[in-house]
Amino acid sequence: MNRREMFCYLSVPSTEQCKQKVHLNLYKRPDSVNISSESSVWSEGQMMKLKCEIENVGPLQNLTVQWTRVDQNNITTVTEMPYGSFSTSGEERKNGNVTSTLTVSASRDEDDVQYQCAALLRLDQLQQPQVGSSEPLNITVRYKPIITQPSKGIPNSVIKGNKLVLNCSAHGNPSPQYSWSSPGNKNLTTSSIIISSVQSEDQGQYSCTAYNDEGSDSMNVTVNVLEHPHTTNLSSESSMWSEGQMMKLKCEIKNTGPVQNLTVQWTRVDQNKNRTVTEMPYRRFSISEKQKGSMDVTSTLTVLASHDEDGVQYQCAALLKLEQLQQPQVGSSEPLNITVRYKPIITQPSKGIPNSVIKGNKLVLNCSAHGNPSPQYSWSSPGNKNLTTSSIIISSVQSEDQGQYSCTAYNDEGSDSMNVTVNVLEHPHTTKLSSESSVWSEGQMMKLKCEIKNTGPVQNLTVQWTRVDQNKNRTVTEMPYRRFSISEKQKGSMDVTSTLTVSASRDEDGVQYQCAALLKLEQLQQPQVGSSEPLNITVRYKPTITQPSSGTISLTQGDQLVLNCSAHGNPSPQYSWNSPGNKNLTISSIFISSVQSEDQGQYICTAYNDEGSDSLTVVVNVAVEYKLIIIIIAVCAVVGVVLIIGFWYYRHTQNKWRNLASHRNNDNIALSDDIAGQS
């Protein structure tokens, strides 16, 4: 069918026959797909060929050969060879036989790999390619061993007397065999060496060899046999040190190794249990080889002999630090206690701090020092008194006990001295407060004097001024040393005068002042106080009117008028009023029960005393009462209207009666005429 052309014909009566060429692709699945290797067993390093033979498949031009590789880890690799990359027998549009070749380098990575080939026909008319596959082909590669254990170049360390296990393992095909060579030329045909209790002679190089028909591999491992130091001794060149010497501590470590892994650790513990650690690595100590793998080591620590070293404890330790061991192997010496002889150092009393005590109180001066041997003491006191004791006790201190005391602490190594100054403090015998005048006048600058007798030391003295006003408000002012005058009376005792300047104002009237002497000392929790009696201040000042307020008062005629005048002043003020009509009244109040228009005008109040006066003006306006007048006028008007109306009514009534009488008279006349006619 592939060599012929196909046509489609259409015949219709009375028309020409229609002819159309038909394109028809026919494909043929392969009869067989076979994969093969040129050798059933490969040797590492060879270039091997895999052959895929496909029989009777077509059309050849649409054929692809697919190679699939699956390794031991199930990782798949696919390689495709299109038409033209393999040999064929037949035309490209026809069926034929195909041979495809894949070249592989025989390495140990190819051992146990699985290969498979497949024929893929890819046609436009087909959604999926038509496939014919071979059976899988398993590859076997022979290769020489490669040792995986022990690791290269890593030494193996073991403590003497412990178990030693050396394992040798390798990858190879065929499976490798093993042999070991050990120190002393011992040969073993085994994969493992086991020594139940390792000794120094077991130290050295071990060599493992893994071999098969393809070749061999070897690996060396060095075994270090570690020993706990048999002895670790710590010693000093002298059992007793003297301050200032440079002393050497010697740490002797016997029978240890390997020294390149050795560190000497020095530990210092002082009397307060503070711990200091110093480490000396390899190359910082001397070494002497004793036997194979075993060394004697000497480490030296140089220490300055000071009093801080007295009572200190030293210890040295040999530390073998190895990567194979979680914790270093330790061999420690016994502790060595250090004794240092040094001259005394006085710790009490403190340098330069004076000691103050109240006169009559107890004085205690203690002297203490650090020294080795334990120090002895002597005191020198004022008056050149010498005492061979560590403490001075005076039950009742007096002024003559004031001065410089010197303590000396001494032993065979030397001595130390310390001076202390004793100040004898006295309560002020008297503290007196006075004013330069018993009565002040406003505007003056007045001085208050505080006299403090027999006190000291004045450099610790503060004069405290206290002011309490009439509302009990309290103000405190302190004057330190150098702000008051001083006169020395006797040794350590002073008379002090402190002055406070005050502006005499009315606010100071009735104020109470007090002064106090305060001795402030570090040795005393509370300052020593001597206080004066309170001093009451009187200030004379002119009056200041507080009532009435200046201004205008408006009243109506007949109202009540009350004017009160009051003022502050010292002495108490007197009062006078000046009223309209130049009336002068020496009273503090004006009272008018019914004010009239003539009471209107200016009222002046004056308050006065010996210090001066103050005046205040009040204007009084009196308004006339028109309401009554209006009522009277209204009443009069109403009465007038009533009288007028009454009068009119009266007149009107009188006229009416007259008219009536007049008519009556006329009627009578007419009747008479009529009667006369009839007659």
CORKA-V672725 format. One record per residue. N is the residue number from 1. RES is the residue in three letters. PHI is phi in whole degrees, 0 to 359 (999 if undefined). NEAR is the number of other C-alpha atoms within 8 Angstrom. Layout:
N;RES;PHI;NEAR / N;RES;PHI;NEAR
This chain:
1;MET;999;4 / 2;ASN;287;8 / 3;ARG;262;4 / 4;ARG;240;5 / 5;GLU;258;9 / 6;MET;246;8 / 7;PHE;233;8 / 8;CYS;247;8 / 9;TYR;245;8 / 10;LEU;229;7 / 11;SER;248;8 / 12;VAL;232;7 / 13;PRO;306;4 / 14;SER;66;4 / 15;THR;228;6 / 16;GLU;285;6 / 17;GLN;295;8 / 18;CYS;266;7 / 19;LYS;228;8 / 20;GLN;221;7 / 21;LYS;286;8 / 22;VAL;250;8 / 23;HIS;265;6 / 24;LEU;229;5 / 25;ASN;258;5 / 26;LEU;246;6 / 27;TYR;247;9 / 28;LYS;230;9 / 29;ARG;296;10 / 30;PRO;292;12 / 31;ASP;288;8 / 32;SER;202;10 / 33;VAL;228;15 / 34;ASN;234;11 / 35;ILE;244;14 / 36;SER;209;8 / 37;SER;243;9 / 38;GLU;288;8 / 39;SER;212;6 / 40;SER;285;7 / 41;VAL;233;8 / 42;TRP;260;12 / 43;SER;245;11 / 44;GLU;306;10 / 45;GLY;103;7 / 46;GLN;283;9 / 47;MET;259;8 / 48;MET;252;12 / 49;LYS;245;10 / 50;LEU;253;12 / 51;LYS;244;12 / 52;CYS;245;12 / 53;GLU;250;12 / 54;ILE;239;14 / 55;GLU;255;11 / 56;ASN;52;12 / 57;VAL;225;15 / 58;GLY;187;16 / 59;PRO;288;15 / 60;LEU;296;15 / 61;GLN;293;8 / 62;ASN;260;10 / 63;LEU;266;13 / 64;THR;233;12 / 65;VAL;262;12 / 66;GLN;250;12 / 67;TRP;255;12 / 68;THR;239;11 / 69;ARG;241;12 / 70;VAL;238;12 / 71;ASP;272;11 / 72;GLN;294;7 / 73;ASN;263;5 / 74;ASN;62;6 / 75;ILE;273;8 / 76;THR;259;8 / 77;THR;237;7 / 78;VAL;245;8 / 79;THR;234;7 / 80;GLU;248;8 / 81;MET;243;10 / 82;PRO;282;9 / 83;TYR;305;10 / 84;GLY;107;5 / 85;SER;259;7 / 86;PHE;221;11 / 87;SER;273;8 / 88;THR;225;9 / 89;SER;233;7 / 90;GLY;135;9 / 91;GLU;282;8 / 92;GLU;295;8 / 93;ARG;267;9 / 94;LYS;241;10 / 95;ASN;281;14 / 96;GLY;187;14 / 97;ASN;260;12 / 98;VAL;230;12 / 99;THR;231;11 / 100;SER;244;11 / 101;THR;241;9 / 102;LEU;241;7 / 103;THR;265;8 / 104;VAL;232;8 / 105;SER;278;8 / 106;ALA;284;13 / 107;SER;235;12 / 108;ARG;295;9 / 109;ASP;291;5 / 110;GLU;273;11 / 111;ASP;294;10 / 112;ASP;69;10 / 113;VAL;279;13 / 114;GLN;245;11 / 115;TYR;249;12 / 116;GLN;207;13 / 117;CYS;237;15 / 118;ALA;215;12 / 119;ALA;259;15 / 120;LEU;243;12 / 121;LEU;260;13 / 122;ARG;250;11 / 123;LEU;235;8 / 124;ASP;298;5 / 125;GLN;283;4 / 126;LEU;250;7 / 127;GLN;290;6 / 128;GLN;247;5 / 129;PRO;291;9 / 130;GLN;280;9 / 131;VAL;237;9 / 132;GLY;227;11 / 133;SER;246;10 / 134;SER;273;11 / 135;GLU;286;7 / 136;PRO;295;9 / 137;LEU;240;9 / 138;ASN;272;8 / 139;ILE;259;13 / 140;THR;241;11 / 141;VAL;241;15 / 142;ARG;267;14 / 143;TYR;213;13 / 144;LYS;286;15 / 145;PRO;293;17 / 146;ILE;233;10 / 147;ILE;288;13 / 148;THR;253;9 / 149;GLN;212;8 / 150;PRO;284;11 / 151;SER;286;6 / 152;LYS;287;7 / 153;GLY;78;6 / 154;ILE;264;7 / 155;PRO;289;8 / 156;ASN;246;9 / 157;SER;248;10 / 158;VAL;215;12 / 159;ILE;287;10 / 160;LYS;304;11 / 161;GLY;94;8 / 162;ASN;277;9 / 163;LYS;276;10 / 164;LEU;246;11 / 165;VAL;233;8 / 166;LEU;240;8 / 167;ASN;254;9 / 168;CYS;239;12 / 169;SER;220;10 / 170;ALA;208;11 / 171;HIS;262;10 / 172;GLY;189;12 / 173;ASN;220;12 / 174;PRO;297;10 / 175;SER;305;8 / 176;PRO;284;13 / 177;GLN;254;9 / 178;TYR;229;12 / 179;SER;212;12 / 180;TRP;240;15 / 181;SER;243;11 / 182;SER;233;11 / 183;PRO;306;11 / 184;GLY;85;4 / 185;ASN;58;6 / 186;LYS;275;8 / 187;ASN;245;8 / 188;LEU;229;7 / 189;THR;263;7 / 190;THR;208;9 / 191;SER;274;12 / 192;SER;225;8 / 193;ILE;245;10 / 194;ILE;232;8 / 195;ILE;241;8 / 196;SER;293;8 / 197;SER;222;9 / 198;VAL;286;14 / 199;GLN;236;9 / 200;SER;301;9 / 201;GLU;291;7 / 202;ASP;278;9 / 203;GLN;287;12 / 204;GLY;147;10 / 205;GLN;259;10 / 206;TYR;247;12 / 207;SER;233;11 / 208;CYS;255;13 / 209;THR;236;11 / 210;ALA;250;16 / 211;TYR;214;13 / 212;ASN;210;14 / 213;ASP;293;6 / 214;GLU;272;12 / 215;GLY;154;9 / 216;SER;211;11 / 217;ASP;216;11 / 218;SER;232;9 / 219;MET;214;10 / 220;ASN;259;10 / 221;VAL;223;13 / 222;THR;263;11 / 223;VAL;255;13 / 224;ASN;256;12 / 225;VAL;264;14 / 226;LEU;264;11 / 227;GLU;237;11 / 228;HIS;298;10 / 229;PRO;304;11 / 230;HIS;297;9 / 231;THR;216;10 / 232;THR;229;15 / 233;ASN;247;9 / 234;LEU;243;14 / 235;SER;217;8 / 236;SER;242;9 / 237;GLU;289;8 / 238;SER;211;6 / 239;SER;284;7 / 240;MET;230;8 / 241;TRP;260;12 / 242;SER;245;10 / 243;GLU;305;11 / 244;GLY;101;7 / 245;GLN;284;9 / 246;MET;261;8 / 247;MET;251;12 / 248;LYS;245;10 / 249;LEU;256;12 / 250;LYS;245;12 / 251;CYS;251;12 / 252;GLU;254;12 / 253;ILE;246;14 / 254;LYS;259;11 / 255;ASN;58;13 / 256;THR;223;16 / 257;GLY;163;13 / 258;PRO;287;12 / 259;VAL;292;8 / 260;GLN;294;6 / 261;ASN;257;10 / 262;LEU;265;13 / 263;THR;232;12 / 264;VAL;263;12 / 265;GLN;252;12 / 266;TRP;256;12 / 267;THR;239;11 / 268;ARG;242;11 / 269;VAL;237;12 / 270;ASP;274;11 / 271;GLN;292;7 / 272;ASN;266;5 / 273;LYS;67;6 / 274;ASN;286;7 / 275;ARG;248;8 / 276;THR;236;7 / 277;VAL;241;8 / 278;THR;236;7 / 279;GLU;248;8 / 280;MET;246;10 / 281;PRO;281;9 / 282;TYR;311;10 / 283;ARG;88;5 / 284;ARG;254;7 / 285;PHE;219;11 / 286;SER;272;8 / 287;ILE;228;8 / 288;SER;228;7 / 289;GLU;284;9 / 290;LYS;257;8 / 291;GLN;207;6 / 292;LYS;306;7 / 293;GLY;78;12 / 294;SER;240;12 / 295;MET;228;15 / 296;ASP;254;13 / 297;VAL;237;12 / 298;THR;233;11 / 299;SER;243;11 / 300;THR;240;9 / 301;LEU;242;7 / 302;THR;264;8 / 303;VAL;232;8 / 304;LEU;279;9 / 305;ALA;285;13 / 306;SER;233;12 / 307;HIS;294;10 / 308;ASP;291;5 / 309;GLU;275;11 / 310;ASP;293;10 / 311;GLY;83;10 / 312;VAL;282;13 / 313;GLN;244;11 / 314;TYR;249;12 / 315;GLN;209;13 / 316;CYS;239;14 / 317;ALA;217;12 / 318;ALA;262;15 / 319;LEU;247;12 / 320;LEU;262;12 / 321;LYS;255;11 / 322;LEU;229;9 / 323;GLU;297;5 / 324;GLN;284;6 / 325;LEU;250;7 / 326;GLN;293;6 / 327;GLN;244;5 / 328;PRO;293;9 / 329;GLN;282;9 / 330;VAL;236;9 / 331;GLY;230;11 / 332;SER;248;9 / 333;SER;276;11 / 334;GLU;287;7 / 335;PRO;297;9 / 336;LEU;241;9 / 337;ASN;272;8 / 338;ILE;260;13 / 339;THR;240;11 / 340;VAL;241;15 / 341;ARG;272;14 / 342;TYR;210;13 / 343;LYS;290;14 / 344;PRO;297;17 / 345;ILE;233;10 / 346;ILE;289;13 / 347;THR;252;9 / 348;GLN;211;8 / 349;PRO;283;11 / 350;SER;286;8 / 351;LYS;290;7 / 352;GLY;77;6 / 353;ILE;261;7 / 354;PRO;291;8 / 355;ASN;248;9 / 356;SER;248;10 / 357;VAL;216;12 / 358;ILE;287;10 / 359;LYS;304;12 / 360;GLY;94;8 / 361;ASN;278;9 / 362;LYS;274;10 / 363;LEU;248;11 / 364;VAL;234;8 / 365;LEU;241;8 / 366;ASN;255;9 / 367;CYS;242;12 / 368;SER;221;10 / 369;ALA;209;11 / 370;HIS;263;10 / 371;GLY;189;13 / 372;ASN;219;12 / 373;PRO;295;9 / 374;SER;303;8 / 375;PRO;284;12 / 376;GLN;255;9 / 377;TYR;228;12 / 378;SER;214;12 / 379;TRP;240;16 / 380;SER;243;11 / 381;SER;233;11 / 382;PRO;306;10 / 383;GLY;87;4 / 384;ASN;57;6 / 385;LYS;275;8 / 386;ASN;245;8 / 387;LEU;230;7 / 388;THR;264;7 / 389;THR;211;9 / 390;SER;272;12 / 391;SER;224;9 / 392;ILE;246;10 / 393;ILE;232;8 / 394;ILE;242;8 / 395;SER;291;8 / 396;SER;222;9 / 397;VAL;285;14 / 398;GLN;238;9 / 399;SER;300;9 / 400;GLU;290;5 / 401;ASP;278;9 / 402;GLN;287;12 / 403;GLY;146;10 / 404;GLN;260;10 / 405;TYR;246;12 / 406;SER;233;11 / 407;CYS;255;13 / 408;THR;236;11 / 409;ALA;250;16 / 410;TYR;214;13 / 411;ASN;210;14 / 412;ASP;293;6 / 413;GLU;273;10 / 414;GLY;150;9 / 415;SER;214;11 / 416;ASP;214;11 / 417;SER;234;9 / 418;MET;214;11 / 419;ASN;260;10 / 420;VAL;222;14 / 421;THR;264;11 / 422;VAL;257;13 / 423;ASN;256;12 / 424;VAL;265;14 / 425;LEU;262;12 / 426;GLU;237;11 / 427;HIS;298;11 / 428;PRO;304;12 / 429;HIS;294;10 / 430;THR;220;10 / 431;THR;229;15 / 432;LYS;242;12 / 433;LEU;245;14 / 434;SER;218;8 / 435;SER;241;9 / 436;GLU;288;8 / 437;SER;210;6 / 438;SER;285;7 / 439;VAL;233;8 / 440;TRP;258;12 / 441;SER;248;10 / 442;GLU;304;10 / 443;GLY;99;7 / 444;GLN;284;9 / 445;MET;259;8 / 446;MET;252;12 / 447;LYS;245;10 / 448;LEU;256;12 / 449;LYS;244;13 / 450;CYS;250;12 / 451;GLU;253;12 / 452;ILE;244;14 / 453;LYS;258;11 / 454;ASN;58;13 / 455;THR;224;16 / 456;GLY;163;13 / 457;PRO;285;12 / 458;VAL;292;8 / 459;GLN;294;6 / 460;ASN;257;10 / 461;LEU;267;13 / 462;THR;230;12 / 463;VAL;263;12 / 464;GLN;251;12 / 465;TRP;257;12 / 466;THR;238;11 / 467;ARG;241;11 / 468;VAL;237;12 / 469;ASP;274;11 / 470;GLN;293;7 / 471;ASN;266;5 / 472;LYS;68;6 / 473;ASN;286;7 / 474;ARG;248;8 / 475;THR;235;7 / 476;VAL;242;8 / 477;THR;236;7 / 478;GLU;249;8 / 479;MET;245;10 / 480;PRO;281;9 / 481;TYR;310;10 / 482;ARG;88;5 / 483;ARG;253;7 / 484;PHE;219;11 / 485;SER;272;8 / 486;ILE;228;8 / 487;SER;227;7 / 488;GLU;284;9 / 489;LYS;256;8 / 490;GLN;207;6 / 491;LYS;307;6 / 492;GLY;78;13 / 493;SER;242;12 / 494;MET;226;15 / 495;ASP;255;13 / 496;VAL;236;12 / 497;THR;235;11 / 498;SER;242;11 / 499;THR;242;9 / 500;LEU;242;7 / 501;THR;266;8 / 502;VAL;233;8 / 503;SER;279;8 / 504;ALA;286;13 / 505;SER;234;12 / 506;ARG;299;9 / 507;ASP;293;5 / 508;GLU;275;11 / 509;ASP;294;10 / 510;GLY;83;10 / 511;VAL;283;13 / 512;GLN;244;11 / 513;TYR;250;12 / 514;GLN;209;13 / 515;CYS;239;15 / 516;ALA;217;12 / 517;ALA;262;15 / 518;LEU;246;12 / 519;LEU;262;12 / 520;LYS;257;11 / 521;LEU;228;9 / 522;GLU;298;5 / 523;GLN;285;6 / 524;LEU;251;7 / 525;GLN;293;6 / 526;GLN;245;5 / 527;PRO;293;9 / 528;GLN;282;9 / 529;VAL;235;10 / 530;GLY;232;12 / 531;SER;247;10 / 532;SER;277;11 / 533;GLU;286;7 / 534;PRO;296;9 / 535;LEU;242;9 / 536;ASN;271;8 / 537;ILE;259;13 / 538;THR;241;11 / 539;VAL;240;15 / 540;ARG;270;14 / 541;TYR;210;13 / 542;LYS;292;14 / 543;PRO;294;17 / 544;THR;229;10 / 545;ILE;291;13 / 546;THR;250;9 / 547;GLN;209;8 / 548;PRO;278;11 / 549;SER;281;7 / 550;SER;291;7 / 551;GLY;150;7 / 552;THR;240;8 / 553;ILE;246;8 / 554;SER;254;8 / 555;LEU;232;11 / 556;THR;251;10 / 557;GLN;309;12 / 558;GLY;101;8 / 559;ASP;288;9 / 560;GLN;266;9 / 561;LEU;243;11 / 562;VAL;231;8 / 563;LEU;234;8 / 564;ASN;254;9 / 565;CYS;243;13 / 566;SER;221;10 / 567;ALA;207;11 / 568;HIS;263;10 / 569;GLY;185;12 / 570;ASN;220;12 / 571;PRO;296;10 / 572;SER;301;8 / 573;PRO;284;12 / 574;GLN;257;8 / 575;TYR;229;12 / 576;SER;214;12 / 577;TRP;241;15 / 578;ASN;245;11 / 579;SER;243;11 / 580;PRO;306;11 / 581;GLY;86;4 / 582;ASN;54;6 / 583;LYS;275;8 / 584;ASN;248;8 / 585;LEU;233;7 / 586;THR;266;7 / 587;ILE;223;8 / 588;SER;267;12 / 589;SER;224;8 / 590;ILE;244;10 / 591;PHE;227;8 / 592;ILE;235;8 / 593;SER;288;8 / 594;SER;222;9 / 595;VAL;284;14 / 596;GLN;240;9 / 597;SER;297;9 / 598;GLU;286;5 / 599;ASP;276;9 / 600;GLN;289;11 / 601;GLY;148;9 / 602;GLN;256;10 / 603;TYR;247;12 / 604;ILE;240;11 / 605;CYS;259;13 / 606;THR;235;11 / 607;ALA;250;17 / 608;TYR;211;13 / 609;ASN;213;14 / 610;ASP;291;6 / 611;GLU;271;11 / 612;GLY;148;9 / 613;SER;216;11 / 614;ASP;214;11 / 615;SER;236;9 / 616;LEU;211;11 / 617;THR;250;10 / 618;VAL;235;13 / 619;VAL;262;11 / 620;VAL;250;13 / 621;ASN;253;10 / 622;VAL;247;13 / 623;ALA;261;9 / 624;VAL;288;7 / 625;GLU;268;8 / 626;TYR;275;6 / 627;LYS;292;6 / 628;LEU;293;7 / 629;ILE;299;8 / 630;ILE;298;8 / 631;ILE;295;8 / 632;ILE;297;8 / 633;ILE;299;8 / 634;ALA;296;8 / 635;VAL;296;8 / 636;CYS;299;8 / 637;ALA;296;8 / 638;VAL;295;8 / 639;VAL;297;8 / 640;GLY;298;8 / 641;VAL;298;8 / 642;VAL;297;8 / 643;LEU;295;8 / 644;ILE;295;8 / 645;ILE;296;8 / 646;GLY;295;8 / 647;PHE;295;8 / 648;TRP;297;8 / 649;TYR;295;8 / 650;TYR;296;8 / 651;ARG;296;8 / 652;HIS;295;8 / 653;THR;292;8 / 654;GLN;297;8 / 655;ASN;295;8 / 656;LYS;296;8 / 657;TRP;292;8 / 658;ARG;294;8 / 659;ASN;298;8 / 660;LEU;296;8 / 661;ALA;294;8 / 662;SER;292;8 / 663;HIS;296;8 / 664;ARG;299;8 / 665;ASN;296;8 / 666;ASN;295;8 / 667;ASP;297;8 / 668;ASN;295;8 / 669;ILE;293;8 / 670;ALA;294;8 / 671;LEU;298;8 / 672;SER;293;8 / 673;ASP;293;8 / 674;ASP;294;8 / 675;ILE;297;8 / 676;ALA;294;7 / 677;GLY;291;6 / 678;GLN;295;5 / 679;SER;288;4
